């Protein structure tokens, strides 16, 4: 499947907007922290490190559904589609952060906010934050595994559901083929992508 990779573009498919909602609860804290740091004289490099650090520290507050959906999207990407840092999950959270920063232009110094917003679009540039990004993705994986341990049924419903396959345009990754072989549940087909995604995200 194709995946929107232009972080700065505010024209997004409805299904992506629905996914971005999952990242929003921690964004105010991340934005406030980095803006305070910028006002105190933090460099752009330091600001990007602070952003990633905030995501790492606060990831336990992120709904695990975000990682589940991001992983499925990652497996379904068409060749040649390159999300930020090679990670759909990173692309999603940074896209959501960018939109939040744009909202803050009204309340904060527009030049500072704009500079930070432009910076996050290339947060993986020149491998400056490679180790920190890897740590964030590791934290996301650990959080997901921890949640799976306590609520395995919820995750199997998402992974095996025909509805998610519809959203991902029936991409046949090896992982999903395995899930199909292991589980033979039938879920009523729907042709409305946004409603399908909402159905998937509300399974609990």
ROFIGU-895172 format. One record per residue (C-alpha): z negated, x negated, y negated; residue number from 1; residue in one letter. Coordinates in steps of 0.25 Angstrom, whole numbers. Example, Ala and Ser with C-alpha at 12.3 -4.5 7.8 and 13.67 -1.06 7.14 Angstrom:
REM ROFIGU-895172
<node><w>-31</w><u>-49</u><v>18</v><n>1</n><res>A</res></node>
<node><w>-29</w><u>-55</u><v>4</v><n>2</n><res>S</res></node>
***
This chain:
REM ROFIGU-895172
<node><w>0</w><u>0</u><v>0</v><n>1</n><res>X</res></node>
<node><w>2</w><u>-4</u><v>-15</v><n>2</n><res>X</res></node>
<node><w>-11</w><u>-6</u><v>-23</v><n>3</n><res>X</res></node>
<node><w>-12</w><u>-6</u><v>-38</v><n>4</n><res>X</res></node>
<node><w>-15</w><u>-21</u><v>-42</v><n>5</n><res>X</res></node>
<node><w>-14</w><u>-20</u><v>-57</v><n>6</n><res>X</res></node>
<node><w>-29</w><u>-19</u><v>-61</v><n>7</n><res>X</res></node>
<node><w>-26</w><u>-16</u><v>-76</v><n>8</n><res>X</res></node>
<node><w>-17</w><u>-4</u><v>-73</v><n>9</n><res>X</res></node>
<node><w>-25</w><u>9</u><v>-75</v><n>10</n><res>X</res></node>
<node><w>-14</w><u>17</u><v>-68</v><n>11</n><res>X</res></node>
<node><w>-19</w><u>18</u><v>-54</v><n>12</n><res>X</res></node>
<node><w>-16</w><u>27</u><v>-42</v><n>13</n><res>X</res></node>
<node><w>-27</w><u>38</u><v>-40</v><n>14</n><res>X</res></node>
<node><w>-32</w><u>32</u><v>-27</v><n>15</n><res>X</res></node>
<node><w>-35</w><u>19</u><v>-34</v><n>16</n><res>X</res></node>
<node><w>-42</w><u>25</u><v>-45</v><n>17</n><res>X</res></node>
<node><w>-51</w><u>32</u><v>-34</v><n>18</n><res>X</res></node>
<node><w>-54</w><u>19</u><v>-28</v><n>19</n><res>X</res></node>
<node><w>-58</w><u>12</u><v>-41</v><n>20</n><res>X</res></node>
<node><w>-68</w><u>23</u><v>-43</v><n>21</n><res>X</res></node>
<node><w>-76</w><u>16</u><v>-31</v><n>22</n><res>X</res></node>
<node><w>-78</w><u>3</u><v>-39</v><n>23</n><res>X</res></node>
<node><w>-82</w><u>10</u><v>-52</v><n>24</n><res>X</res></node>
<node><w>-97</w><u>12</u><v>-50</v><n>25</n><res>X</res></node>
<node><w>-100</w><u>-3</u><v>-52</v><n>26</n><res>X</res></node>
<node><w>-90</w><u>-6</u><v>-63</v><n>27</n><res>X</res></node>
<node><w>-99</w><u>-3</u><v>-75</v><n>28</n><res>X</res></node>
<node><w>-109</w><u>-13</u><v>-71</v><n>29</n><res>X</res></node>
<node><w>-98</w><u>-23</u><v>-69</v><n>30</n><res>X</res></node>
<node><w>-91</w><u>-21</u><v>-82</v><n>31</n><res>X</res></node>
<node><w>-104</w><u>-21</u><v>-90</v><n>32</n><res>X</res></node>
<node><w>-109</w><u>-34</u><v>-83</v><n>33</n><res>X</res></node>
<node><w>-96</w><u>-41</u><v>-86</v><n>34</n><res>X</res></node>
<node><w>-95</w><u>-36</u><v>-101</v><n>35</n><res>X</res></node>
<node><w>-109</w><u>-41</u><v>-103</v><n>36</n><res>X</res></node>
<node><w>-105</w><u>-54</u><v>-98</v><n>37</n><res>X</res></node>
<node><w>-93</w><u>-55</u><v>-106</v><n>38</n><res>X</res></node>
<node><w>-100</w><u>-52</u><v>-119</v><n>39</n><res>X</res></node>
<node><w>-110</w><u>-63</u><v>-115</v><n>40</n><res>X</res></node>
<node><w>-98</w><u>-73</u><v>-115</v><n>41</n><res>X</res></node>
<node><w>-94</w><u>-73</u><v>-100</v><n>42</n><res>X</res></node>
<node><w>-80</w><u>-79</u><v>-98</v><n>43</n><res>X</res></node>
<node><w>-69</w><u>-71</u><v>-91</v><n>44</n><res>X</res></node>
<node><w>-71</w><u>-79</u><v>-78</v><n>45</n><res>X</res></node>
<node><w>-86</w><u>-76</u><v>-79</v><n>46</n><res>X</res></node>
<node><w>-83</w><u>-61</u><v>-82</v><n>47</n><res>X</res></node>
<node><w>-74</w><u>-60</u><v>-69</v><n>48</n><res>X</res></node>
<node><w>-85</w><u>-67</u><v>-61</v><n>49</n><res>X</res></node>
<node><w>-96</w><u>-57</u><v>-66</v><n>50</n><res>X</res></node>
<node><w>-87</w><u>-45</u><v>-63</v><n>51</n><res>X</res></node>
<node><w>-85</w><u>-50</u><v>-48</v><n>52</n><res>X</res></node>
<node><w>-100</w><u>-53</u><v>-47</v><n>53</n><res>X</res></node>
<node><w>-103</w><u>-39</u><v>-52</v><n>54</n><res>X</res></node>
<node><w>-94</w><u>-33</u><v>-42</v><n>55</n><res>X</res></node>
<node><w>-101</w><u>-42</u><v>-31</v><n>56</n><res>X</res></node>
<node><w>-115</w><u>-38</u><v>-35</v><n>57</n><res>X</res></node>
<node><w>-112</w><u>-23</u><v>-37</v><n>58</n><res>X</res></node>
<node><w>-103</w><u>-21</u><v>-25</v><n>59</n><res>X</res></node>
<node><w>-114</w><u>-15</u><v>-17</v><n>60</n><res>X</res></node>
<node><w>-113</w><u>-3</u><v>-27</v><n>61</n><res>X</res></node>
<node><w>-98</w><u>-1</u><v>-24</v><n>62</n><res>X</res></node>
<node><w>-94</w><u>10</u><v>-14</v><n>63</n><res>X</res></node>
<node><w>-89</w><u>4</u><v>-1</v><n>64</n><res>X</res></node>
<node><w>-78</w><u>14</u><v>-1</v><n>65</n><res>X</res></node>
<node><w>-71</w><u>5</u><v>-11</v><n>66</n><res>X</res></node>
<node><w>-71</w><u>-7</u><v>-1</v><n>67</n><res>X</res></node>
<node><w>-66</w><u>2</u><v>10</v><n>68</n><res>X</res></node>
<node><w>-54</w><u>7</u><v>2</v><n>69</n><res>X</res></node>
<node><w>-51</w><u>-7</u><v>-4</v><n>70</n><res>X</res></node>
<node><w>-50</w><u>-13</u><v>10</v><n>71</n><res>X</res></node>
<node><w>-41</w><u>-2</u><v>15</v><n>72</n><res>X</res></node>
<node><w>-32</w><u>-4</u><v>3</v><n>73</n><res>X</res></node>
<node><w>-32</w><u>-19</u><v>5</v><n>74</n><res>X</res></node>
<node><w>-27</w><u>-18</u><v>19</v><n>75</n><res>X</res></node>
<node><w>-16</w><u>-8</u><v>14</v><n>76</n><res>X</res></node>
<node><w>-10</w><u>-16</u><v>3</v><n>77</n><res>X</res></node>
<node><w>5</w><u>-19</u><v>3</v><n>78</n><res>X</res></node>
<node><w>9</w><u>-34</u><v>4</v><n>79</n><res>X</res></node>
<node><w>10</w><u>-40</u><v>-10</v><n>80</n><res>X</res></node>
<node><w>-1</w><u>-31</u><v>-16</v><n>81</n><res>X</res></node>
<node><w>-11</w><u>-41</u><v>-22</v><n>82</n><res>X</res></node>
<node><w>-24</w><u>-34</u><v>-27</v><n>83</n><res>X</res></node>
<node><w>-34</w><u>-42</u><v>-36</v><n>84</n><res>X</res></node>
<node><w>-39</w><u>-54</u><v>-28</v><n>85</n><res>X</res></node>
<node><w>-32</w><u>-49</u><v>-16</v><n>86</n><res>X</res></node>
<node><w>-42</w><u>-38</u><v>-14</v><n>87</n><res>X</res></node>
<node><w>-40</w><u>-23</u><v>-16</v><n>88</n><res>X</res></node>
<node><w>-55</w><u>-21</u><v>-18</v><n>89</n><res>X</res></node>
<node><w>-56</w><u>-31</u><v>-29</v><n>90</n><res>X</res></node>
<node><w>-43</w><u>-25</u><v>-36</v><n>91</n><res>X</res></node>
<node><w>-50</w><u>-11</u><v>-35</v><n>92</n><res>X</res></node>
<node><w>-64</w><u>-16</u><v>-42</v><n>93</n><res>X</res></node>
<node><w>-57</w><u>-24</u><v>-52</v><n>94</n><res>X</res></node>
<node><w>-47</w><u>-13</u><v>-56</v><n>95</n><res>X</res></node>
<node><w>-59</w><u>-3</u><v>-57</v><n>96</n><res>X</res></node>
<node><w>-66</w><u>-14</u><v>-66</v><n>97</n><res>X</res></node>
<node><w>-54</w><u>-15</u><v>-75</v><n>98</n><res>X</res></node>
<node><w>-54</w><u>0</u><v>-77</v><n>99</n><res>X</res></node>
<node><w>-69</w><u>0</u><v>-80</v><n>100</n><res>X</res></node>
<node><w>-67</w><u>-12</u><v>-90</v><n>101</n><res>X</res></node>
<node><w>-56</w><u>-4</u><v>-97</v><n>102</n><res>X</res></node>
<node><w>-66</w><u>8</u><v>-99</v><n>103</n><res>X</res></node>
<node><w>-76</w><u>-2</u><v>-105</v><n>104</n><res>X</res></node>
<node><w>-66</w><u>-6</u><v>-116</v><n>105</n><res>X</res></node>
<node><w>-71</w><u>6</u><v>-124</v><n>106</n><res>X</res></node>
<node><w>-86</w><u>2</u><v>-123</v><n>107</n><res>X</res></node>
<node><w>-85</w><u>-13</u><v>-123</v><n>108</n><res>X</res></node>
<node><w>-78</w><u>-24</u><v>-131</v><n>109</n><res>X</res></node>
<node><w>-63</w><u>-21</u><v>-128</v><n>110</n><res>X</res></node>
<node><w>-59</w><u>-36</u><v>-128</v><n>111</n><res>X</res></node>
<node><w>-70</w><u>-40</u><v>-118</v><n>112</n><res>X</res></node>
<node><w>-67</w><u>-29</u><v>-108</v><n>113</n><res>X</res></node>
<node><w>-52</w><u>-31</u><v>-109</v><n>114</n><res>X</res></node>
<node><w>-54</w><u>-46</u><v>-106</v><n>115</n><res>X</res></node>
<node><w>-62</w><u>-43</u><v>-94</v><n>116</n><res>X</res></node>
<node><w>-53</w><u>-32</u><v>-89</v><n>117</n><res>X</res></node>
<node><w>-41</w><u>-42</u><v>-90</v><n>118</n><res>X</res></node>
<node><w>-49</w><u>-52</u><v>-83</v><n>119</n><res>X</res></node>
<node><w>-53</w><u>-43</u><v>-71</v><n>120</n><res>X</res></node>
<node><w>-38</w><u>-41</u><v>-68</v><n>121</n><res>X</res></node>
<node><w>-36</w><u>-56</u><v>-64</v><n>122</n><res>X</res></node>
<node><w>-50</w><u>-58</u><v>-59</v><n>123</n><res>X</res></node>
<node><w>-44</w><u>-65</u><v>-47</v><n>124</n><res>X</res></node>
<node><w>-35</w><u>-74</u><v>-55</v><n>125</n><res>X</res></node>
<node><w>-35</w><u>-89</u><v>-52</v><n>126</n><res>X</res></node>
<node><w>-45</w><u>-87</u><v>-41</v><n>127</n><res>X</res></node>
<node><w>-56</w><u>-88</u><v>-51</v><n>128</n><res>X</res></node>
<node><w>-65</w><u>-78</u><v>-44</v><n>129</n><res>X</res></node>
<node><w>-60</w><u>-78</u><v>-30</v><n>130</n><res>X</res></node>
<node><w>-74</w><u>-81</u><v>-24</v><n>131</n><res>X</res></node>
<node><w>-81</w><u>-70</u><v>-32</v><n>132</n><res>X</res></node>
<node><w>-70</w><u>-60</u><v>-28</v><n>133</n><res>X</res></node>
<node><w>-72</w><u>-64</u><v>-13</v><n>134</n><res>X</res></node>
<node><w>-87</w><u>-62</u><v>-15</v><n>135</n><res>X</res></node>
<node><w>-84</w><u>-48</u><v>-21</v><n>136</n><res>X</res></node>
<node><w>-75</w><u>-44</u><v>-9</v><n>137</n><res>X</res></node>
<node><w>-85</w><u>-50</u><v>1</v><n>138</n><res>X</res></node>
<node><w>-96</w><u>-42</u><v>-6</v><n>139</n><res>X</res></node>
<node><w>-87</w><u>-29</u><v>-5</v><n>140</n><res>X</res></node>
<node><w>-85</w><u>-32</u><v>10</v><n>141</n><res>X</res></node>
<node><w>-100</w><u>-34</u><v>13</v><n>142</n><res>X</res></node>
<node><w>-103</w><u>-21</u><v>5</v><n>143</n><res>X</res></node>
<node><w>-93</w><u>-13</u><v>13</v><n>144</n><res>X</res></node>
<node><w>-98</w><u>-19</u><v>27</v><n>145</n><res>X</res></node>
<node><w>-112</w><u>-15</u><v>23</v><n>146</n><res>X</res></node>
<node><w>-108</w><u>-1</u><v>19</v><n>147</n><res>X</res></node>
<node><w>-100</w><u>1</u><v>32</v><n>148</n><res>X</res></node>
<node><w>-112</w><u>-3</u><v>40</v><n>149</n><res>X</res></node>
<node><w>-119</w><u>9</u><v>34</v><n>150</n><res>X</res></node>
<node><w>-108</w><u>19</u><v>34</v><n>151</n><res>X</res></node>
<node><w>-97</w><u>15</u><v>44</v><n>152</n><res>X</res></node>
<node><w>-92</w><u>30</u><v>45</v><n>153</n><res>X</res></node>
<node><w>-88</w><u>30</u><v>31</v><n>154</n><res>X</res></node>
<node><w>-79</w><u>18</u><v>31</v><n>155</n><res>X</res></node>
<node><w>-72</w><u>22</u><v>44</v><n>156</n><res>X</res></node>
<node><w>-69</w><u>35</u><v>38</v><n>157</n><res>X</res></node>
<node><w>-62</w><u>28</u><v>27</v><n>158</n><res>X</res></node>
<node><w>-55</w><u>17</u><v>35</v><n>159</n><res>X</res></node>
<node><w>-50</w><u>27</u><v>46</v><n>160</n><res>X</res></node>
<node><w>-46</w><u>38</u><v>37</v><n>161</n><res>X</res></node>
<node><w>-31</w><u>43</u><v>36</v><n>162</n><res>X</res></node>
<node><w>-34</w><u>46</u><v>21</v><n>163</n><res>X</res></node>
<node><w>-36</w><u>31</u><v>18</v><n>164</n><res>X</res></node>
<node><w>-23</w><u>28</u><v>25</v><n>165</n><res>X</res></node>
<node><w>-16</w><u>38</u><v>17</v><n>166</n><res>X</res></node>
<node><w>-21</w><u>32</u><v>4</v><n>167</n><res>X</res></node>
<node><w>-16</w><u>18</u><v>9</v><n>168</n><res>X</res></node>
<node><w>-3</w><u>23</u><v>12</v><n>169</n><res>X</res></node>
<node><w>-5</w><u>22</u><v>27</v><n>170</n><res>X</res></node>
<node><w>-6</w><u>6</u><v>27</v><n>171</n><res>X</res></node>
<node><w>-7</w><u>1</u><v>41</v><n>172</n><res>X</res></node>
<node><w>-16</w><u>-11</u><v>40</v><n>173</n><res>X</res></node>
<node><w>-22</w><u>-17</u><v>53</v><n>174</n><res>X</res></node>
<node><w>-36</w><u>-12</u><v>49</v><n>175</n><res>X</res></node>
<node><w>-32</w><u>2</u><v>47</v><n>176</n><res>X</res></node>
<node><w>-24</w><u>2</u><v>60</v><n>177</n><res>X</res></node>
<node><w>-37</w><u>-2</u><v>67</v><n>178</n><res>X</res></node>
<node><w>-44</w><u>9</u><v>60</v><n>179</n><res>X</res></node>
<node><w>-34</w><u>19</u><v>65</v><n>180</n><res>X</res></node>
<node><w>-35</w><u>14</u><v>79</v><n>181</n><res>X</res></node>
<node><w>-50</w><u>15</u><v>79</v><n>182</n><res>X</res></node>
<node><w>-51</w><u>29</u><v>72</v><n>183</n><res>X</res></node>
<node><w>-43</w><u>41</u><v>74</v><n>184</n><res>X</res></node>
<node><w>-48</w><u>51</u><v>64</v><n>185</n><res>X</res></node>
<node><w>-38</w><u>60</u><v>57</v><n>186</n><res>X</res></node>
<node><w>-40</w><u>63</u><v>43</v><n>187</n><res>X</res></node>
<node><w>-31</w><u>74</u><v>36</v><n>188</n><res>X</res></node>
<node><w>-20</w><u>67</u><v>28</v><n>189</n><res>X</res></node>
<node><w>-19</w><u>69</u><v>13</v><n>190</n><res>X</res></node>
<node><w>-8</w><u>65</u><v>4</v><n>191</n><res>X</res></node>
<node><w>-16</w><u>64</u><v>-9</v><n>192</n><res>X</res></node>
<node><w>-20</w><u>49</u><v>-11</v><n>193</n><res>X</res></node>
<node><w>-31</w><u>51</u><v>-21</v><n>194</n><res>X</res></node>
<node><w>-38</w><u>62</u><v>-13</v><n>195</n><res>X</res></node>
<node><w>-36</w><u>54</u><v>0</v><n>196</n><res>X</res></node>
<node><w>-43</w><u>42</u><v>-7</v><n>197</n><res>X</res></node>
<node><w>-54</w><u>51</u><v>-12</v><n>198</n><res>X</res></node>
<node><w>-56</w><u>57</u><v>2</v><n>199</n><res>X</res></node>
<node><w>-57</w><u>43</u><v>7</v><n>200</n><res>X</res></node>
<node><w>-67</w><u>38</u><v>-3</v><n>201</n><res>X</res></node>
<node><w>-76</w><u>50</u><v>-1</v><n>202</n><res>X</res></node>
<node><w>-78</w><u>49</u><v>14</v><n>203</n><res>X</res></node>
<node><w>-92</w><u>45</u><v>16</v><n>204</n><res>X</res></node>
***
